[in-house]
Amino acid sequence: MKVENYIYGRLEEEKALLFSVLDPLDYPSMDDALKTAKNMDEGGADILLIGGSTGVQGEMLDNITKQVKEAVNVPVVFFPGNIGTVSKYGDAVYFMSLLNSRNPYWISGAQTLAAPMVKQYGIEPLSVGYMVVEPGGTVGWVGDANCIPRNRPQLAAAIALAAQYMGFKFVITDAGSNPREGHIPLEMVTAVSSVLEVPYIVAGGIRTPQEAKAVIKAGADIVQVGTSFEKEGGVDAVKKFVAAVREGKK
């Protein structure tokens, strides 16, 4: 479990991590996406995730993954929108179960279909319990999620604890891509982190280094940032996020 051990090792060393998300479909060209990937790496992001809620698969995914792997030094992990968001050229994949989906396909069906392919490709599955919080965005719609209300932190904590008891190695709460409401409430971050002994990742709506720091201070171990780097993905922008994340645990 090379990537899993890498993440745990980085957490022991740095206390808090930044995962950067690259959705190739959000960029005008693959060259633009690759440039941002290089900046993410040079800026100090701990993991580079490739994926999106729709359409990131096939030859396009293979090509961008190969190019990113050649250009960066950190692990390249897939953040899948469905069973097609996986390629033999990556290092690992979030092997996720969307625990608050109304559709069993997203809880265990897609995982059943994808498991033989992950094994065949020889990439590492990272066991992830995944929860979608209001408003949920595209991932909430695609995943038919019964989105956790933003004013119900204890509900999120209960689902997170269940995920840990079921054996998931990581837990994620996600508000969806660039939600108008912003990242999940800090009260929810604290409630979820208070019951977990596995790394807790907060995704969706973290737009500034100050917000990233606040989420870490509230209890998260890792923040995932994508849209902010798409809009302002220079090396200095990534470095500011990394510095804020590290500062959040001091």
Residue, then its C-alpha position, 0 to 999 in steps of 0.5 A: m500500500k505504497v500511496e496509503n503509506y505515503i499519505y500516513g507518513r506525510l501526515e505524521e511529518e507535516k500534520a496537515l496536507l493539501f491534495s490538489v484536484l485536476d479536472p482536465l475538462d475544466y481547462p481550455s486545452m490539455d496543455d493548460a491542464l498539464k501546466t497547472a499540474k506542474n504548478m501544483d507539484e512545484g508549489g508543494a501539493d502532497i497528492l495530485l488527484i485527476g478526475g471529475s463528476t462527468g466525462v473524464q475517462g478513456e483515451m483522454l484520461d490515459n493521455i493526461t495521466k501519462q503526461v502528468k506522471e512524467a511531469v510531477n514527483v508526487p503520487v497521481v491518484f484518480f478521483p473517480g466520477n464513475i467506473g471509467t475514471v481509472s487508467k493503468y498510468g496512475d498510482a492509485v484510485y479513491f476506491m469510494s463508496l458514496l455512503n449517503s446515496r439513494n442508489p445502491y449502484w454508488i454504494s457498492g455496484a460501481q465498486t463491484l464493476a470496477a474492482p477487477m479493472v483496478k486489479q488488472y491495472g495494478i493500481e492501488p485502491l484507497s478505501v474511502g468513505y465518501m459523503v456529500v453535503e448540501p448543496g452537493g453540486t454535480v456530484g450530488w446530482v450524478g450520485d443521487a445523494n441524499c445530501i447531508p443538511r449543512n445545519r446537521p453536523q451530528l448527522a455527518a459525524a454519525i455517517a463518518l463514524a459508521a464509515q470508520y467502523m466499516g473499515f474505510k481508511f479515509v473519510i471525505t465530506d464534499a460540498g460539490s465543486n465550487p458551491r455558492e455557499g462555500h465549504i462545509p460549516l466549520e462546526m461540521v468539520t469539528a463534529v466529524s473530526s471528533v469521532l474519527e481516528v482515520p484521516y479526514i479530508v474536506a473537499g468542495g468550496i475551499r477558495t482561499p488559503q485562509e479558508a483552508k487554514a480554518v478548515i484544518k484548525a477546525g479538525a480536518d487532516i487534509v483539504q482538497v482544492g481544485t477550482s481555486f487552482e484552475k482559476e489561479g493555478g500559479v506556483d505561488a498560489v499553491k505555495k500559499f495554500v500549502a503554507a496555510v494548511r501547515e499553519g492550521k495544525k500549529 
